[in-house]
Amino acid sequence: MGFLKPKVVMPPPMPDPAPMPTPPDPEGVEEMEALEEEQKRLRNKKGRKATILTSVLGDTSTPELNTPSLLGG
């Protein structure tokens, strides 16, 4: 029953992989990690600063308590 099975065609062999690049020196890695950590710290600092909308004294405006609204009506 060989006519029911398709012919198996072998693919060509894969080419050899390219040689790996040389790893960076250890001193450069430490400097890069320190730079990335500093950039991350500054991003986080900017994010926290953008959410603070009042000063140390808090909200000093007077609230309007006697106006009717739909929720407190």
N, C-alpha and C positions, 0 to 999 in steps of 0.2 A: 504494500500500500504506500509506496514511495511517492505516488502522484498526489496524495493528499497533504503532504508536508511541503512547505515552501523551501526553496533553496536558501541556505544560510550563507551570506556573503560576509567574509571577515573584513572589518574596517582596517584601514592602514594603521601601522603603529604610531603612537603619539610621539611628537618630537620631545627631545630632552628639555627639561625646564631651564629657564635662564638662571645664571648664577645669582646668588643672593648678594645684595649690597652690603658693604661693610657697616657694622654698627657704629653709632656715634661714640665719641670718647666720653668717659664718665663725667668729666668736668662740665662738658656742654649739656649733658642731661640734667644735672643738678641746677644749672642756671636756667634752663628751659622750664623745669618744674617750678622753680621759684617765681619766674615771670608769669606762668599760667596761674599760680596760686594768688599772686598779687592782683592780676586782672580779675579773677573770680571774686576776690574780696572787694574790689572796687565796684564791681557790678552789683553785689549784694548790698553794699553800702548805699549805692545810688537808689536801689529799689526800696530800701527802708525809708530813705529820706523823702522820696516822692510821695509816700503815704501819710506823712505827718503834715496835717493841714492847719494845725493851730500852734500857738506858741506855748511856752511853759505855763502861762497863766490860764490857758484853756480858752474856751469860747466866751468872749466878753460881751457879745451882743445880747440885747434884751429880747427874750422870747415873747411872741404874741400869744397869750394864753386865753384871751377872751373872744377870739374869733371862732365862729362855728365852722365845722368841717364835716365832711361826709362820714368820717370814721367816728368822731367824738360828738357829733351833732346834737 
